[in-house]
């Protein structure tokens, strides 16, 4: 069955060319404590820099690799082709006490890759805290888990498939959905909702439109087939993502406390049962090979680099996992993701401080010839590894058989703390578990504030006169980044189980837990433009925005997951952005009392040395108990209601705003920092307003500013609104911790009383009525007809997609846009 040198890996070696530095790394984010020990930190304080500090580039942008350093080179040794440095090889030799075999080298390449080992980011991630009384499982498992009360638990996870989606948008997006579903299912949970974060280039480009079609279609099809609704998320468009799209997916699932399963191997004698698809040569060594050849070149040379998902099989596999958890038939479950079987056996073994004897001859494989290294590192989709006591193995196999899922007993838990791999009676690998899972040589990259940051912060817009407010509003409404995402979410399954009470198109999603009074609220947020201008401030503001969106539903924010998307860690500029982002997240979460229970890091999101904007994505979950009978929405404003601003009324900072980008093509200045005391006041005010039923409408002010937020309420409710202002800049500032609410005149005293109780400023800024969206100050007025505004906002994306139904399928019809 397995013969000679690894078929897959020898093929990689024969290609003979790799990039030496600044290379894309696959971001299969199966985080575990074995590879990224997010040490619990309750105190504050700055991180020590692990290396010397550099001043960074003086150019107005991130450091670009020297073209001569990035030129195509002929590799000297196989370990370089597999993404291992000379220092890595020395570490492998030290841990083994000898030279590694080809199989061992392939496995180490996967296990010590950036995606598995977090060797560039782990030092900084220790800054995040996961401490809270309601945290049941924190970072280090397949997913985080929090307590919802009354014996109910919530599992939550976020991950990225950026590079996979760049290679093959359809396969990359669908397998991203499949991977995060299995992560949640591995905890014993039933996945109940998905949220996406999609970022592509401008829709004026055929390549961007094609990617959007394929990503959205793939996600929608996979979610529909497995029966899990997509309830929210974000879709963004920017030149920054033209050649490097971002596809992040979040999943939440519910379970009873007694159904909780951890990714543990358990005691000596337990058996390993491989469930799901037959292993094939799909993305063999993906986390290592994408790091060495780059997404594009690897795609050109290997049509099977991204595995094909099978949602019908995935649905059956998820049901098998649920049944095994409900009946207590397994001691542990582990998803097979990055580095494949090698990672799936190693991580649970380390958590249980045991070893594994593995027999590759027992693995069910497809007809294609595949060798030992291929079986160990293939990233075939729809697979799960179960750890069961000997007396339960027959029931596990029978459960799988009833669901039509293949299953094989492939190994045994032993006390040796070593991974021993046999194939056809021959020993092909033997290595210490701890070396594989925790032995990667840490990369202490240089970190330094870019020299161009001060110039960027000082480069703010200075206006000579007020713009035509009606015309600017129409431009904002027509911008795909800010417009309705109806074209996207109308393709999604949003109510496959009937328990989604608030779905796409609102500030948050709200999912009812059947048979209880509880609901789960979820919101995800990201803003690469803001974080480019100030990573620390931007990250803090994202936490505030997502937490406030959850509170608007009546749910108290309880936990955070994060997905950190960045360029190459070889760049001091990028590592400074990363460090500052983590510091911003840590500060916000600590001051708001939100534990970070799971997350992912995706580095090397860049092309030709040009990185994406630093793009952290934050997901916040909250619990409403009892759930509000009718939570606030944007579509419940009525004629005669008053428009009130909750929060500071003097916000005029336009740095990083959509207005600056749309009206002037400008990106500069320094965004305002979040006031976390004000954020807490806004959260508590929102919770009380919902609890006491004071207002039917609550909407946060973020992208597009107050003007867009007011317009969205008017469009959703189909009633006009007149907004009064003092400084026109306050209409477009995106400063955080501000809300709009619509109330009837009799409810105004209750509104102001609740806000005063929590120290939140309030001011009346307008009223609803008529058929226009208008802005007025001192006799100056700008207006847009409500019907025109509605059509413009609702059709901005669909119109562009329908005008170009036959985009170039090769994605090569245009040059990279400027900017």
C-alpha positions in Angstrom: 0.0 0.0 0.0 2.8 2.4 1.0 6.0 2.4 -1.0 9.3 4.1 -1.1 9.7 7.9 -0.9 6.5 9.8 -0.2 4.7 10.2 -3.5 3.3 13.6 -2.6 6.3 15.0 -1.0 8.8 13.7 -3.5 6.6 15.5 -6.1 7.0 18.7 -4.2 10.8 18.2 -4.1 10.9 17.6 -7.9 9.2 20.9 -8.6 12.6 22.3 -7.6 11.7 26.0 -6.9 10.6 27.8 -3.8 10.5 31.4 -2.6 13.1 32.0 0.1 11.3 34.6 2.2 7.9 36.4 2.7 5.9 33.4 1.5 2.3 32.6 2.0 1.5 30.1 4.8 -1.6 27.9 4.8 -3.8 29.0 7.6 -5.5 25.8 8.8 -6.3 27.0 12.3 -6.7 24.0 14.5 -5.4 25.8 17.5 -4.6 23.7 20.5 -2.8 24.1 23.8 -0.1 21.9 22.4 0.8 24.4 19.7 -0.4 27.7 21.0 -0.5 27.8 24.8 -2.6 31.0 25.3 -1.4 31.3 28.9 -4.1 32.7 31.2 -3.2 36.2 32.1 -5.3 38.3 34.5 -3.0 41.2 35.0 -2.1 44.0 32.6 1.2 45.3 31.4 3.2 45.6 28.3 4.7 42.7 26.5 8.5 42.5 26.5 9.8 42.5 22.9 11.6 39.2 22.2 14.2 40.8 20.0 15.8 44.0 19.2 13.7 46.8 17.9 13.9 48.3 14.4 12.6 51.6 13.3 10.9 50.1 10.3 10.6 51.5 6.8 10.4 55.2 6.1 8.1 54.6 3.1 4.4 55.3 3.5 3.5 51.6 3.8 4.5 48.3 5.2 8.0 47.0 4.4 8.3 45.2 1.1 10.7 42.4 0.7 13.8 42.9 -1.4 13.0 41.5 -4.9 16.4 39.9 -4.9 15.6 38.1 -1.7 12.3 36.9 -3.1 13.7 35.6 -6.3 13.3 32.0 -7.3 16.0 29.8 -5.8 17.0 26.2 -6.3 16.6 24.5 -2.9 19.6 22.7 -1.4 17.9 20.2 0.8 14.4 18.6 1.1 13.7 20.1 4.5 13.8 23.6 3.0 11.2 22.6 0.4 9.0 21.4 3.2 9.2 24.7 5.0 11.7 23.7 7.6 14.7 26.0 8.3 18.2 24.7 9.0 17.6 25.6 12.7 14.4 23.5 12.6 16.3 20.6 11.2 18.8 20.9 14.0 15.9 20.9 16.5 14.4 17.7 15.0 17.8 16.0 15.1 18.2 17.0 18.7 14.8 15.7 19.7 15.2 12.4 17.8 18.9 11.9 18.6 19.4 11.1 14.9 18.6 12.2 11.4 14.9 12.1 10.6 13.5 9.7 8.0 11.6 11.1 5.0 8.3 10.3 6.7 9.3 12.0 9.9 10.6 15.0 8.1 7.2 15.4 6.3 5.3 15.1 9.6 7.6 17.6 11.4 7.2 20.0 8.5 3.4 20.0 9.1 3.5 20.1 12.9 6.2 22.8 13.1 4.6 25.0 10.4 3.3 28.5 11.4 -0.3 27.3 11.1 0.2 24.5 13.6 2.9 25.8 16.0 2.1 29.5 16.3 5.8 30.0 16.5 5.7 33.6 15.5 2.5 34.6 17.4 2.4 32.5 20.6 4.5 34.9 22.7 2.1 37.7 22.1 -1.1 35.7 22.4 -0.3 35.0 26.1 -1.4 38.6 26.6 -5.1 37.6 26.2 -7.1 36.4 29.1 -9.6 33.5 29.2 -10.6 33.9 32.8 -14.3 34.2 33.8 -16.6 32.1 36.0 -18.7 31.1 33.0 -15.8 29.8 30.9 -15.9 26.0 30.8 -13.3 25.4 28.1 -10.8 28.0 27.0 -8.1 28.1 24.3 -6.4 24.9 23.7 -9.3 22.7 22.5 -11.2 22.3 19.3 -13.5 25.1 20.4 -14.2 27.3 23.4 -17.1 26.5 25.6 -19.1 28.8 28.0 -21.9 28.1 30.5 -25.4 29.3 29.6 -27.0 28.2 32.8 -29.5 25.4 33.6 -27.1 22.8 32.3 -26.7 24.3 28.8 -23.3 25.0 27.2 -22.3 27.0 24.1 -19.4 26.0 22.0 -17.9 28.7 19.7 -15.1 28.8 17.2 -13.7 30.9 14.4 -11.2 30.0 11.7 -9.9 31.1 8.3 -9.5 29.7 4.9 -7.8 32.6 3.3 -5.0 31.0 1.2 -7.2 28.0 0.3 -9.8 30.4 -1.0 -7.2 32.3 -3.0 -6.1 29.1 -4.7 -9.7 27.8 -5.3 -12.5 30.1 -4.1 -15.2 27.5 -4.2 -13.3 24.6 -2.5 -11.6 26.9 0.0 -14.8 28.5 1.2 -16.7 25.3 1.5 -14.0 23.5 3.3 -13.7 26.5 5.7 -17.4 25.9 6.6 -16.8 22.2 7.0 -13.8 22.6 9.2 -15.4 25.0 11.7 -18.5 22.8 11.9 -16.3 19.8 12.9 -14.4 21.9 15.4 -17.7 22.6 17.2 -19.0 19.1 16.8 -15.8 17.7 18.3 -16.9 19.2 21.6 -20.1 17.2 21.5 -22.2 20.2 20.4 -24.9 20.5 17.8 -23.9 23.4 15.4 -26.8 25.8 15.3 -25.4 28.9 13.4 -22.7 30.1 11.1 -21.4 33.6 10.5 -19.0 34.6 7.7 -16.4 37.3 7.2 -15.7 37.7 3.5 -13.2 40.3 2.1 -12.4 40.6 -1.6 -11.3 43.4 -3.9 -13.5 46.1 -5.5 -16.5 44.9 -7.4 -15.4 46.9 -10.4 -12.9 44.1 -11.0 -14.0 40.9 -12.7 -11.7 38.8 -10.4 -13.4 40.2 -7.3 -16.9 39.5 -8.7 -15.9 36.0 -9.6 -14.5 35.3 -6.2 -17.5 36.7 -4.4 -19.8 34.5 -6.5 -17.8 31.4 -5.8 -17.3 32.0 -2.1 -20.9 32.9 -1.4 -22.2 30.1 -3.5 -19.9 27.5 -1.9 -20.8 28.6 1.6 -24.5 28.7 0.9 -24.5 25.3 -0.7 -22.5 23.6 2.0 -24.5 25.1 4.8 -27.8 24.2 3.1 -26.7 20.6 2.7 -25.6 20.2 6.3 -28.6 22.0 7.6 -26.9 24.7 9.6 -28.1 28.3 8.9 -25.8 31.2 8.1 -27.2 34.0 10.3 -24.9 36.9 9.8 -21.4 38.3 9.3 -19.7 40.9 7.1 -18.8 41.3 3.5 -16.2 44.0 2.7 -14.5 45.3 -0.5 -11.1 46.9 -0.6 -8.1 47.1 -2.9 -6.2 45.6 0.0 -7.8 42.2 -0.6 -7.7 42.2 -4.4 -5.0 39.5 -4.7 -5.5 38.1 -1.2 -9.1 37.5 -0.3 -10.0 36.8 3.3 -12.6 34.1 4.2 -13.2 33.7 7.9 -16.1 31.6 9.4 -17.5 31.5 12.9 -19.7 28.7 14.3 -21.7 28.3 17.5 -23.2 25.1 18.8 -25.3 24.1 21.8 -25.0 21.0 24.1 -25.9 19.8 27.6 -23.1 19.7 30.1 -23.1 15.9 30.3 -22.5 15.8 26.5 -19.2 17.7 26.6 -16.3 15.9 25.0 -12.7 17.1 25.0 -9.9 16.5 22.5 -8.2 14.0 24.8 -6.8 10.5 24.1 -7.7 9.3 27.6 -6.1 6.3 29.3 -3.7 3.7 28.1 -5.5 1.0 26.2 -8.1 3.3 24.5 -8.6 2.7 20.8 -8.3 5.3 18.0 -11.3 5.1 15.5 -11.0 7.1 12.3 -14.4 8.2 11.1 -15.5 9.7 7.8 -14.1 10.0 4.3 -11.4 7.7 2.9 -8.0 9.4 3.1 -6.7 10.5 -0.3 -3.9 12.7 -1.6 -5.8 15.9 -0.9 -3.6 18.8 0.1 -0.9 16.5 1.3 1.3 18.5 3.6 -0.9 21.6 2.9 0.2 23.6 6.0 3.9 23.0 5.0 3.8 23.1 1.2 1.7 26.3 1.0 4.4 27.9 3.1 7.2 27.1 0.7 5.7 27.4 -2.8 3.0 30.1 -2.3 -0.6 29.7 -3.0 -0.5 30.6 -6.7 2.4 28.4 -7.8 1.2 25.5 -5.8 -2.2 25.8 -7.4 -0.7 25.8 -10.8 1.3 22.7 -10.2 -1.1 20.7 -8.1 -4.8 20.5 -9.0 -5.6 18.7 -5.8 -4.0 21.2 -3.4 -7.4 22.1 -2.0 -9.6 19.2 -0.9 -13.1 18.8 -2.1 -15.8 19.0 0.6 -18.7 16.5 0.8 -21.5 18.2 2.7 -23.8 15.2 2.5 -21.1 13.0 4.2 -20.4 15.9 6.6 -24.0 16.0 7.7 -23.9 12.3 8.5 -20.5 12.6 10.3 -21.9 15.4 12.5 -24.8 13.2 13.5 -22.5 10.4 14.4 -20.4 12.7 16.6 -23.6 14.0 18.3 -24.8 10.4 19.0 -21.4 9.3 20.3 -21.4 12.3 22.7 -25.0 11.9 23.8 -24.5 8.3 24.7 -21.0 8.7 26.3 -19.4 6.3 23.9 -16.1 8.2 23.4 -13.5 9.7 25.7 -12.3 12.2 23.1 -12.9 13.6 19.7 -10.5 15.4 17.4 -11.1 17.0 14.0 -8.6 16.3 11.3 -7.5 19.6 9.8 -4.1 21.1 9.2 -1.3 18.4 9.2 -4.0 15.8 9.0 -3.8 12.6 10.9 -0.4 13.4 12.4 -1.8 16.4 14.2 -5.1 14.7 15.2 -3.3 11.9 17.0 -0.5 14.1 18.5 -2.5 16.9 20.1 -4.9 14.6 22.1 -2.0 12.5 23.2 -0.2 15.5 24.6 -3.2 16.7 26.5 -3.5 13.3 28.1 0.3 12.8 28.6 0.3 9.5 26.7 1.7 8.0 23.5 0.1 6.5 20.4 0.8 3.3 18.5 -0.6 3.9 15.0 -1.1 1.4 12.2 -1.5 3.0 8.8 -2.4 -0.3 7.2 -5.7 0.0 8.9 -6.6 3.4 7.6 -9.3 3.4 5.0 -8.0 5.1 1.9 -9.1 5.9 -1.6 -7.9 3.9 -4.7 -5.1 6.4 -5.5 -1.6 5.3 -4.5 -0.6 7.1 -1.4 2.4 6.5 0.9 3.0 6.8 4.6 3.8 10.5 4.7 0.8 11.2 2.5 -1.6 9.3 4.8 -0.2 11.1 7.9 -0.3 14.6 6.5 -3.2 14.6 3.9 -5.9 17.1 4.7 -8.8 15.1 3.2 -12.1 16.7 4.4 -15.0 15.2 6.5 -12.9 13.1 8.9 -12.9 12.9 12.7 -10.8 10.8 15.1 -12.6 9.2 18.1 -10.9 7.8 21.2 -12.9 5.0 22.8 -12.4 2.4 25.5 -12.0 -1.1 24.2 -15.5 -2.1 25.4 -17.1 0.7 23.5 -15.4 0.3 20.1 -18.1 -2.0 18.7 -20.8 0.5 19.5 -18.8 3.3 18.0 -18.4 1.3 14.8 -22.0 0.3 14.7 -23.1 3.9 15.2 -21.0 5.0 12.2 -22.3 2.1 10.1 -26.0 3.0 10.8 -25.3 6.5 9.5 -23.4 5.3 6.4 -20.0 6.6 7.7 -16.8 4.6 7.2 -14.9 3.8 10.4 -11.6 2.0 11.1 -9.7 1.1 14.3 -6.3 2.5 13.5 -4.3 2.6 16.8 -4.0 2.3 20.5 -3.2 4.7 23.4 0.0 3.7 25.1 2.1 5.0 28.0 5.3 5.8 26.1 4.6 9.5 25.3 5.9 8.6 21.8 4.2 8.4 18.4 5.1 5.1 16.8 3.8 4.6 13.3 3.7 1.2 11.6 2.9 0.4 7.9 2.6 -3.2 6.6 4.5 -4.4 9.7 7.3 -1.9 9.2 8.2 0.9 11.6 8.1 4.1 9.5 8.2 6.7 12.3 9.0 7.1 15.9 9.1 10.5 17.6 8.3 12.1 21.0 4.8 13.5 21.3 6.0 16.6 23.0 8.6 17.3 20.4 6.0 17.1 17.6 3.4 19.2 19.4 5.5 21.7 21.3 9.0 21.5 20.1 8.9 24.0 17.2 11.7 26.5 17.3 10.1 29.9 18.1 10.6 32.6 15.5 11.5 35.9 17.3 10.9 38.3 14.5 12.1 41.9 14.7 9.3 44.3 15.8 9.3 48.1 15.3 6.9 50.9 14.8 6.9 51.8 11.1 8.7 55.1 10.4 5.8 56.1 8.2 3.1 55.9 11.0 3.7 59.5 12.2 3.3 60.8 8.7 0.1 58.7 8.2 -1.4 60.1 11.5 -0.6 63.7 10.5 -2.1 63.2 7.0 -5.7 64.3 7.9 -8.2 66.0 5.6 -8.7 69.7 6.0 -12.0 70.8 4.6 -12.7 74.2 3.2 -16.5 73.9 2.8 -19.4 71.6 3.6 -20.0 68.9 1.0 -23.4 68.5 -0.7 -24.9 66.2 2.0 -27.6 64.6 -0.2 -25.1 63.7 -2.9 -22.6 62.3 -0.4 -25.3 60.2 1.2 -26.2 58.7 -2.2 -22.6 57.9 -2.9 -22.3 56.1 0.5 -25.6 54.2 0.0 -24.2 53.0 -3.4 -20.9 51.9 -2.1 -20.9 48.0 -2.0 -18.8 48.1 1.2 -21.6 50.0 3.0 -24.7 49.0 1.1 -27.1 46.2 1.9 -25.7 42.7 1.6 -29.0 41.4 0.5 -27.5 39.9 -2.7 -25.3 37.8 -0.5 -27.6 36.7 2.4 -30.6 35.9 0.2 -28.5 33.0 -1.1 -27.9 31.7 2.4 -30.0 29.2 4.4 -31.1 31.3 7.4 -33.9 29.3 9.0 -33.1 25.7 8.4 -34.2 24.7 11.9 -36.7 27.5 12.7 -34.9 28.7 15.8 -33.3 31.8 14.2 -35.3 34.8 15.5 -33.0 37.5 14.1 -31.0 36.8 11.0 -28.8 38.6 8.4 -29.3 42.3 7.8 -29.4 43.3 11.4 -26.8 44.4 13.9 -26.6 40.8 15.3 -28.0 37.4 15.0 -30.3 35.9 17.6 -30.9 32.1 18.0 -33.4 30.5 20.3 -32.4 27.4 22.3 -35.3 25.1 21.7 -37.4 24.2 24.8 -35.9 27.0 26.9 -36.3 30.7 27.6 -32.8 31.4 26.4 -31.4 33.0 23.2 -27.9 33.3 22.0 -26.8 36.6 20.3 -23.8 36.7 18.0 -22.0 39.5 16.2 -18.7 39.6 14.2 -16.8 42.7 13.2 -13.7 43.7 11.4 -12.2 46.9 9.9 -8.9 46.7 8.1 -8.9 50.4 7.1 -9.2 51.4 10.8 -6.6 49.0 12.0 -4.1 50.1 9.3 -4.3 53.6 10.7 -3.9 52.4 14.3 -3.9 48.7 15.1 -4.3 49.0 18.8 -7.1 51.5 18.7 -8.8 49.7 15.8 -8.8 46.4 17.6 -10.2 47.9 20.8 -13.0 49.5 18.9 -13.9 46.2 17.2 -14.5 44.6 20.5 -16.7 47.5 21.6 -18.7 47.4 18.4 -19.3 43.7 18.5 -20.2 43.7 22.2 -22.6 46.6 21.7 -24.2 44.9 18.8 -24.9 41.9 21.0 -26.2 44.0 23.8 -28.7 45.7 21.4 -30.4 42.3 21.2 -31.0 42.2 24.9 -28.2 39.7 25.4 -25.3 40.3 27.9 -21.9 39.8 26.1 -20.1 36.8 27.5 -17.1 35.8 25.4 -14.9 36.6 22.5 -13.3 34.7 19.7 -10.8 36.3 17.3 -9.3 35.7 13.9 -6.1 37.7 13.3 -5.3 38.2 9.6 -1.9 39.7 8.7 0.9 39.9 6.3 4.3 38.2 6.6 5.8 38.0 10.1 9.2 38.5 8.5 8.3 42.2 8.2 9.0 44.3 11.4 6.1 46.5 10.3 3.7 43.6 10.2 4.8 42.3 13.6 4.4 45.7 15.1 0.9 45.8 13.7 0.3 42.3 15.1 1.6 43.1 18.6 -0.4 46.4 18.8 -3.5 44.5 17.7 -3.1 41.9 20.4 -2.5 44.7 23.0 -5.7 46.5 21.8 -7.7 43.3 22.0 -6.4 42.4 25.5 -7.1 45.9 26.9 -10.6 46.0 25.5 -11.5 42.5 26.7 -10.1 43.0 30.2 -11.9 46.3 30.7 -15.2 44.9 29.4 -14.9 41.7 31.3 -14.9 39.5 28.2 -12.7 36.3 28.1 -11.1 35.2 24.8 -12.0 31.5 24.6 -10.8 30.6 21.2 -9.1 32.0 18.1 -6.9 31.8 15.1 -3.9 33.5 13.5 -3.4 33.7 9.7 -0.1 35.2 8.6 1.4 35.6 5.1 -1.6 37.3 3.6 0.3 39.2 1.0 1.3 39.1 -2.6 4.7 40.2 -4.0 5.7 41.6 -0.6 2.6 43.8 -0.3 0.5 42.8 2.8 -3.2 43.2 3.4 -4.3 45.8 5.9 -4.1 44.3 9.4 -7.5 42.7 9.7 -8.4 41.3 13.1 -11.9 39.9 13.1 -13.7 39.8 16.5 -16.7 37.6 17.3 -18.7 38.2 20.5 -21.5 36.0 21.9 -24.0 36.9 24.5 -26.9 35.3 26.4 -30.4 36.6 26.8 -32.4 34.8 29.5 -35.3 35.3 29.2 -35.1 36.2 25.5 -37.0 39.4 24.6 -40.3 38.7 23.0 -39.7 41.3 20.3 -36.1 42.4 20.2 -35.3 45.9 18.8 -34.7 46.0 15.0 -34.1 48.6 12.4 -37.5 48.1 10.7 -39.8 49.3 13.5 -39.5 53.1 13.3 -42.9 54.8 12.7 -44.2 58.2 11.7 -44.1 60.6 14.7 -41.3 58.8 16.6 -38.3 60.8 17.7 -34.7 60.1 16.8 -32.3 60.1 19.7 -28.5 59.8 19.9 -27.1 57.7 22.7 -23.4 58.6 23.3 -21.2 61.6 22.7 -22.7 64.2 20.3 -19.5 66.0 19.4 -17.7 63.2 17.4 -16.1 64.9 14.4 -13.0 62.7 13.7 -13.1 61.4 10.1 -9.8 59.4 10.2 -10.4 56.0 8.5 -14.0 56.8 7.8 -15.9 55.6 4.8 -16.8 59.2 4.0 -13.1 60.1 3.7 -12.5 57.1 1.3 -15.6 57.7 -0.8 -15.6 61.5 -1.0 -11.9 62.1 -1.2 -10.2 58.7 -1.8 -8.3 59.5 1.4 -6.9 57.1 4.1 -5.0 59.0 6.8 -5.2 60.6 10.2 -5.5 58.9 13.5 -8.8 57.3 14.6 -10.2 58.1 18.1 -9.5 55.6 20.8 -12.4 53.8 22.4 -13.6 55.0 25.8 -14.3 51.7 27.6 -16.2 53.3 30.5 -18.5 54.8 27.9 -18.8 51.4 26.1 -19.9 49.8 29.4 -22.4 52.5 29.9 -23.8 52.0 26.4 -24.0 48.2 26.9 -25.8 48.6 30.3 -28.2 51.2 28.8 -29.0 49.0 25.9 -29.7 46.0 28.1 -32.1 48.0 30.3 -33.9 49.6 27.3 -34.6 46.2 25.8 -35.5 44.6 29.2 -38.0 47.4 29.9 -39.3 47.5 26.4 -38.7 51.2 26.0 -37.6 51.4 22.4 -38.4 49.3 19.3 -35.3 50.5 17.4 -31.6 50.4 18.5 -28.9 50.7 15.9 -25.1 51.2 16.5 -23.2 53.9 14.6 -20.1 52.4 12.8 -19.2 52.3 9.1 -20.7 55.2 7.3 -21.4 57.2 10.5 -24.6 58.6 11.9 -25.8 59.5 8.4 -25.8 55.9 7.2 -27.2 54.6 10.5 -30.2 56.9 10.3 -30.7 56.1 6.6 -30.6 52.4 7.3 -33.4 52.8 9.9 -35.5 54.9 7.5 -35.0 52.4 4.6 -35.7 49.3 6.8 -38.9 51.0 8.3 -39.9 52.7 5.0 -40.4 56.0 6.7 -38.6 59.3 6.2 -36.3 60.9 8.8 -35.1 64.4 9.3 -31.7 64.8 11.2 -30.5 68.0 12.7 -26.9 68.7 13.3 -24.4 71.4 14.4 -21.2 70.2 12.7 -21.6 68.3 9.5 -18.6 66.1 10.3 -20.6 64.5 13.1 -22.8 63.0 10.4 -19.9 60.9 9.0 -17.6 60.3 12.0 -17.4 56.7 12.9 -16.3 57.1 16.5 -17.4 54.2 18.7 -19.9 53.6 21.5 -22.8 55.5 19.9 -26.3 54.4 19.2 -29.4 55.7 17.5 -32.8 54.9 18.9 -36.4 55.7 17.8 -39.0 56.3 20.6 -42.5 57.6 20.8 -42.8 60.9 22.7 -44.4 59.3 25.8 -41.4 57.0 26.2 -38.8 59.8 26.1 -38.6 60.2 29.9 -37.9 56.5 30.4 -35.2 56.6 27.8 -33.4 59.6 29.3 -33.8 58.2 32.8 -32.2 54.9 31.9 -29.4 56.6 30.1 -28.8 59.0 33.0 -28.7 56.0 35.4 -25.7 54.6 33.6 -24.0 58.0 32.8 -24.6 57.8 29.0 -25.2 61.2 27.3 -28.4 61.4 25.2 -29.6 64.1 22.8 -32.6 64.4 20.5 -31.4 64.8 16.9 -34.5 64.4 14.7 -37.8 62.9 14.0 -39.4 60.3 11.6 -42.0 61.2 9.0 -42.4 62.0 5.3 -40.7 60.4 2.4 -37.2 61.9 2.5 -34.0 61.3 4.4 -32.8 64.8 5.2 -30.1 66.6 7.1 -30.7 70.1 8.4 -28.7 72.8 10.2 -29.2 76.6 10.3 -31.3 76.7 7.2 -29.0 74.5 5.2 -30.6 71.3 4.1 -29.6 68.2 2.1 -32.1 65.5 1.3 -32.6 62.2 -0.7 -35.9 60.7 -1.7 -36.6 57.6 0.4 -37.5 55.5 -2.6 -34.3 56.5 -4.4 -32.3 55.8 -1.3 -33.9 52.4 -0.8 -33.2 51.3 -4.4 -29.7 52.5 -4.3 -28.8 50.9 -1.0 -30.6 47.6 -1.6 -29.3 47.0 -5.1 -25.7 48.3 -5.0 -24.2 44.9 -4.9 -26.8 43.0 -7.0 -26.7 45.6 -9.7 -22.9 45.3 -10.1 -23.1 41.5 -10.1 -26.0 41.3 -12.6 -24.4 43.8 -15.0 -21.4 41.4 -15.3 -22.9 37.8 -15.2 -20.1 36.3 -17.4 -16.9 37.4 -15.6 -13.6 35.9 -16.8 -13.5 32.5 -15.2 -9.7 32.6 -15.1 -9.7 35.7 -12.8 -7.1 37.3 -15.0 -9.1 39.8 -16.9 -7.7 42.9 -15.2 -4.6 44.3 -13.7 -4.3 45.0 -10.0 -6.1 48.3 -9.2 -4.3 51.2 -7.8 -4.6 52.0 -4.1 
